[in-house]
């Protein structure tokens, strides 16, 4: 199994025992796998917002994200140039993933139908002067299209009216396909007024995150990691082929004390899945992270997570927790701060306060 390479590295480093393994999301999957090294090697585990095997729901989200990358012409079956990677597809995959990290209510409370602050730079096109209705419709229709042109072109594109014109004919791809329309030219538009915003803060946030993500992540790596998530299943090679509940049979083999943390609003790794893990592991306890923020809550609710973990460690690792911190060790209060972004960037250090 793939996780055994971790054991090889630990053995090489001379690690004889691990006090506790703590991990959330994909890290929670590894936490469960580490438990099978045995209770004498791993003394305690804390799987957070994870699953014993990847669900159909999560597999489907991963597929949608991969298809976003595959549909980018620059993907080239994975043999793309590092100087010109499929950034548009990877950015779209990132935006799709972001929707799974939060909840509907968290987006609604954070953004609602707000529009971006016009005094701040926005990652959109089409804010140039648009003196005609067809140009305005074209810009709205293609707003956010990273590979698109900055102005309309082609035989069906409308031309700017002369000062004497009061009407213009145009073809509107957004609403009418190839049908020709006529529209009276607004005096305000003739005067060169900028069009009002037709995008919202939620869109602006997703585009910003997509553009930032592609600067530090590789498309092939993204695909490979989602494939690893899809194949996660603790029952593989551990449960009987005739078992009626292979996951429960595999979880029952975990001997360490376990603290399972779940989030009621998590739409990716549901609280029901955390209940399944806790019910399957013999020596386990289940705690709920109270938050409307969805899957990301385990990265955001520092005080709750820290409190639960410390209480658990004091219970099952008293010999360690009763000792004074080693010289140079981080004090307990220091764990309440996010100092590094997660692998997929669910919680970005510089964006926590902005969210």
C-alpha positions in Angstrom: 0.0 0.0 0.0 1.2 3.5 -0.9 1.2 4.8 2.7 4.0 2.3 3.6 6.5 4.5 1.9 6.0 6.8 4.9 7.1 4.0 7.2 10.2 3.4 5.2 11.2 7.0 5.6 10.4 7.0 9.3 12.5 3.9 9.8 15.4 5.5 7.9 15.2 8.5 10.2 15.3 6.3 13.2 11.8 7.0 14.5 10.8 4.3 16.9 7.4 5.5 18.0 4.9 8.2 17.1 2.9 9.7 20.0 0.0 10.8 17.9 -1.0 11.3 14.3 -3.3 14.2 13.6 -4.7 15.1 10.1 -7.7 16.6 8.4 -9.3 15.9 5.0 -6.7 14.0 3.0 -4.5 14.2 6.0 -7.3 12.4 7.9 -7.1 9.6 5.4 -3.4 9.2 6.1 -4.1 9.3 9.8 -6.4 6.3 9.5 -3.8 4.5 7.5 -1.1 5.2 10.1 -3.2 3.5 12.7 -2.6 0.1 10.9 1.1 0.4 11.8 0.0 -0.9 15.2 -0.7 0.6 18.6 2.9 0.1 19.7 4.2 2.3 16.9 1.4 4.9 16.8 -0.1 5.5 20.2 -3.1 7.7 19.3 -4.9 9.1 16.2 -7.0 12.2 15.5 -8.7 12.0 12.1 -10.5 15.2 11.3 -13.3 15.9 8.7 -12.3 12.9 6.6 -13.7 9.5 5.5 -12.9 5.8 5.7 -13.3 5.7 1.9 -13.9 8.4 -0.6 -17.6 8.9 -1.3 -19.3 9.0 -4.7 -20.0 12.7 -4.0 -16.3 13.5 -3.5 -15.3 11.3 -6.5 -17.7 13.3 -8.7 -16.3 16.6 -7.6 -12.8 15.4 -8.3 -13.9 14.3 -11.8 -15.5 17.7 -12.5 -12.2 19.3 -11.5 -10.1 17.0 -13.7 -12.4 17.6 -16.7 -11.8 21.4 -16.2 -8.0 20.7 -16.7 -8.5 18.3 -19.5 -10.6 20.8 -21.4 -7.8 23.3 -21.5 -6.2 23.1 -25.0 -2.8 23.6 -23.4 -3.1 20.4 -21.3 -1.7 18.3 -24.2 -2.5 15.0 -22.4 -0.2 16.0 -19.5 2.8 16.7 -21.7 2.5 20.5 -21.6 5.3 23.0 -21.3 6.1 24.3 -17.8 6.5 27.7 -19.5 2.9 27.5 -20.8 0.8 25.2 -18.6 -3.0 24.7 -18.7 -3.5 27.6 -16.2 -7.1 28.3 -17.3 -8.2 24.7 -16.7 -6.3 24.5 -13.4 -7.8 27.8 -12.3 -11.3 26.5 -13.1 -10.6 23.3 -11.1 -9.5 25.4 -8.2 -12.7 27.5 -8.3 -14.8 24.3 -8.4 -12.9 22.9 -5.4 -13.4 26.1 -3.4 -17.1 25.7 -3.5 -16.7 22.3 -1.7 -14.5 23.8 1.1 -17.2 26.2 2.4 -20.9 26.0 2.7 -23.8 27.8 1.0 -24.5 29.8 4.1 -20.9 30.9 4.5 -20.7 32.2 1.0 -24.1 34.0 1.4 -23.0 35.6 4.7 -19.6 36.6 3.3 -20.6 37.8 -0.2 -24.4 37.9 -0.6 -25.1 39.9 -3.8 -22.4 42.4 -3.1 -20.3 43.8 -5.9 -16.6 44.3 -5.7 -15.1 47.5 -4.4 -14.4 49.6 -7.6 -11.4 51.2 -5.9 -9.7 47.8 -5.7 -8.1 46.0 -8.6 -10.3 43.3 -10.0 -9.3 40.4 -12.2 -11.8 40.9 -14.9 -11.9 42.3 -18.4 -14.5 44.4 -20.1 -14.4 47.6 -18.0 -13.5 49.7 -21.0 -16.0 52.2 -22.4 -18.9 50.4 -24.1 -20.9 52.9 -26.2 -23.3 50.4 -27.7 -25.8 47.8 -26.3 -24.3 44.9 -28.4 -20.8 45.6 -27.1 -22.1 45.7 -23.6 -23.9 42.4 -24.0 -20.7 40.9 -25.6 -18.6 42.0 -22.6 -21.1 40.7 -20.1 -21.4 37.4 -22.0 -17.6 36.8 -22.0 -16.8 38.4 -18.6 -14.3 36.1 -16.9 -13.2 34.2 -20.1 -9.5 34.2 -19.5 -8.6 33.2 -23.1 -11.0 35.7 -24.7 -10.4 38.8 -26.8 -10.5 42.2 -25.2 -12.9 43.5 -27.9 -15.5 41.9 -30.2 -14.3 40.7 -33.6 -15.7 38.8 -36.6 -18.3 39.5 -39.3 -21.2 39.5 -36.8 -19.6 42.0 -34.4 -21.3 45.3 -34.1 -19.5 48.5 -35.0 -19.5 51.7 -32.9 -22.2 54.1 -34.0 -21.6 57.4 -35.6 -22.8 60.5 -33.7 -25.8 60.7 -36.0 -27.0 57.2 -35.4 -29.9 56.6 -33.1 -30.2 52.8 -33.6 -27.8 49.9 -34.1 -28.3 46.3 -35.3 -26.5 43.4 -33.6 -26.5 39.7 -32.9 -26.6 38.7 -29.2 -25.0 35.2 -28.6 -26.1 35.2 -25.0 -29.8 35.4 -25.5 -30.6 34.9 -29.2 -28.0 32.8 -31.0 -28.0 34.1 -34.6 -31.1 36.3 -34.5 -30.5 40.0 -35.4 -31.8 42.7 -33.0 -32.1 46.4 -33.2 -31.8 48.7 -30.2 -32.0 52.4 -29.6 -28.8 53.9 -28.6 -29.0 55.4 -25.1 -27.7 59.0 -24.8 -25.8 58.0 -21.7 -24.0 55.2 -23.7 -23.3 57.5 -26.6 -21.6 59.9 -24.1 -19.1 57.1 -23.3 -20.3 56.2 -19.9 -18.8 53.0 -18.4 -21.2 50.2 -18.0 -22.3 49.4 -14.4 -20.9 46.2 -12.7 -22.5 43.0 -13.9 -20.4 40.7 -11.8 -20.4 40.0 -8.0 -18.0 39.8 -5.2 -18.3 36.0 -5.1 -17.2 35.7 -8.7 -14.3 38.1 -8.1 -13.1 36.1 -5.1 -13.2 32.8 -7.1 -11.3 34.4 -10.0 -8.7 35.9 -7.7 -8.2 32.5 -5.9 -7.9 30.7 -9.2 -5.3 33.0 -10.6 -3.3 32.9 -7.4 -3.4 29.1 -7.2 -2.0 28.4 -10.6 1.2 30.3 -9.7 2.1 27.7 -7.1 0.5 24.4 -8.2 1.0 22.1 -11.1 -2.0 20.6 -13.1 -0.5 17.1 -13.3 0.1 17.1 -9.6 -3.5 18.2 -9.0 -4.8 15.4 -11.1 -2.6 12.8 -9.4 -3.7 13.9 -5.9 -7.4 13.8 -6.8 -6.8 10.2 -8.1 -5.2 9.3 -4.8 -8.2 10.7 -3.0 -10.6 8.6 -5.2 -8.9 5.3 -4.4 -8.8 5.8 -0.6 -10.5 2.9 1.1 -9.4 1.5 4.5 -11.1 -1.8 3.8 -8.8 -2.7 0.8 -6.9 -5.9 1.6 -8.1 -5.7 5.2 -11.7 -6.9 5.0 -13.0 -10.3 4.0 -14.2 -10.5 0.4 -17.6 -11.8 1.7 -18.0 -9.1 4.4 -21.3 -7.3 4.4 -19.7 -4.2 5.9 -16.0 -4.1 4.9 -15.4 -0.6 6.1 -16.6 -1.4 9.6 -14.6 -4.6 9.6 -11.5 -2.6 8.7 -12.1 0.1 11.3 -12.6 -2.5 14.0 -9.0 -3.5 13.6 -7.7 -0.1 14.8 -6.5 -0.5 18.3 -5.4 3.0 19.3 -7.5 5.5 21.1 -9.0 7.8 18.6 -10.5 11.3 18.6 -12.8 11.9 15.6 -13.6 15.5 14.8 -16.4 16.4 12.4 -18.3 19.5 11.2 -22.1 19.5 10.9 -22.0 22.0 8.0 -19.3 20.0 6.0 -20.8 19.1 2.6 -17.7 17.3 1.4 -16.8 14.9 4.3 -20.2 14.8 6.0 -20.7 14.5 9.8 -22.4 11.1 9.1 -19.1 9.9 7.8 -17.4 11.0 11.0 -20.1 9.1 13.0 -19.2 6.0 10.9 -15.5 6.3 11.7 -16.2 6.7 15.4 -18.7 3.9 15.5 -16.3 1.6 13.8 -13.1 2.2 15.9 -13.5 0.4 19.3 -11.7 3.0 21.5 -13.0 6.3 20.0 -14.8 9.4 20.9 -16.6 11.8 18.6 -16.6 15.6 18.9 -18.4 18.2 16.8 -16.8 21.4 15.5 -19.4 24.1 15.7 -19.2 26.3 12.6 -21.3 27.3 9.6 -18.1 27.5 7.4 -18.3 23.9 6.0 -15.3 21.7 5.4 -12.8 24.6 6.0 -14.0 24.9 9.6 -11.3 22.6 10.9 -8.8 25.0 9.6 -10.6 28.1 10.9 -11.9 27.1 14.3 -8.5 27.0 16.0 -9.8 27.3 19.6 -12.3 24.5 19.3 -9.9 22.1 17.6 -7.1 22.9 19.9 -9.2 22.4 23.0 -10.6 19.0 21.8 -7.1 17.7 20.9 -5.4 18.9 24.1 -8.1 17.3 26.2 -7.7 14.0 24.3 -3.9 14.1 24.6 -4.1 14.7 28.3 -6.4 11.7 28.6 -4.5 9.2 26.5 -0.9 10.5 26.6 -0.5 11.7 30.2 3.2 10.7 30.3 3.9 13.1 27.5 1.5 15.9 28.3 2.7 16.2 31.9 6.2 17.0 30.9 7.6 20.5 30.5 8.1 21.7 26.9 11.5 21.0 25.5 13.8 24.0 24.9 12.7 25.9 21.9 9.3 24.2 21.7 6.2 26.2 20.7 4.0 27.1 23.6 0.4 25.7 23.7 -1.0 29.1 22.9 1.0 29.3 19.7 -1.0 26.5 18.0 -3.9 28.9 17.7 -2.3 30.6 14.8 -2.4 29.6 11.1 1.2 29.9 9.8 1.1 27.9 6.6 -1.4 27.4 3.8 -2.9 23.9 3.3 -1.9 21.7 0.3 -4.9 22.6 -1.8 -5.1 26.1 -0.3 -8.4 25.6 1.4 -7.4 28.2 4.0 -4.8 30.7 2.8 -2.8 32.5 5.5 -3.2 35.9 3.9 -7.0 35.4 3.2 -8.2 34.4 6.6 -9.0 37.9 7.8 -10.4 38.9 4.4 -12.9 36.0 4.4 
